[in-house]
């Protein structure tokens, strides 16, 4: 009976493994500083080439900076303290 159960669960375990790997890759992409800095450079280039408006640039830059701060482990309280004293 256990062999039959294992054979029936094999496709499910395979899909779970694939989804786990995809999740790990997404998490790495969202928290990788180098990737985020490259995205910011590409965004700046698109703005300078007039492919996007200043409003779009500002919005996307804020989002990328927030993700970069999160990747670096900087929270809002730390940022406010730096601006307050420095």
C-alpha positions in Angstrom: 0.0 0.0 0.0 2.8 2.4 0.8 4.4 1.9 -2.6 1.1 2.8 -4.4 0.7 5.9 -2.2 4.3 7.0 -3.0 3.7 6.5 -6.7 0.4 8.4 -6.6 2.1 11.3 -4.7 5.1 11.5 -6.9 3.7 14.0 -9.4 2.4 16.2 -6.5 5.8 16.1 -4.9 7.4 17.1 -8.2 5.2 20.1 -8.6 5.8 21.2 -5.1 9.5 21.0 -5.7 9.2 23.1 -8.8 7.1 25.7 -7.1 9.5 25.8 -4.1 12.4 26.5 -6.5 10.4 29.2 -8.3 9.6 30.8 -5.0 13.3 30.8 -4.0 14.3 32.4 -7.3 11.7 35.1 -6.9 12.8 35.8 -3.3 16.4 36.1 -4.4 15.5 38.4 -7.3 13.4 40.6 -5.0 16.2 40.9 -2.4 19.3 40.9 -4.6 21.0 44.4 -4.3 22.9 44.0 -7.6 19.7 43.2 -9.5 17.9 46.1 -7.9 20.7 48.5 -8.7 20.7 47.3 -12.3 17.0 47.9 -12.5 17.5 51.5 -11.2 20.2 52.2 -13.8 17.9 50.8 -16.6 15.1 53.0 -15.2 17.3 56.1 -15.3 18.3 55.3 -18.8 14.7 55.0 -20.0 13.9 58.3 -18.3 16.9 60.1 -20.0 15.9 58.7 -23.3 12.4 60.0 -22.8 10.8 56.6 -22.9 9.0 57.3 -19.6 7.6 60.4 -18.0 9.0 62.0 -14.9 6.0 60.8 -12.9 6.5 57.2 -14.0 10.2 57.5 -13.2 9.6 58.9 -9.7 7.0 56.2 -8.9 9.2 53.3 -10.1 12.3 54.8 -8.4 10.4 55.0 -5.1 9.4 51.4 -5.4 12.9 50.2 -6.3 14.4 52.3 -3.4 11.9 50.7 -1.0 12.8 47.2 -2.2 16.5 48.1 -2.0 16.1 49.3 1.6 14.2 46.2 2.4 17.0 44.1 0.8 19.6 45.9 2.9 17.5 45.5 6.0 17.0 49.2 6.5 13.7 50.1 8.1 11.9 53.4 8.1 12.9 54.2 11.7 16.6 53.9 10.9 16.2 56.1 7.8 14.4 58.8 9.8 17.1 58.7 12.5 19.8 59.2 9.9 18.1 62.2 8.3 17.4 63.6 11.7 21.0 63.5 13.0 23.0 63.4 9.8 
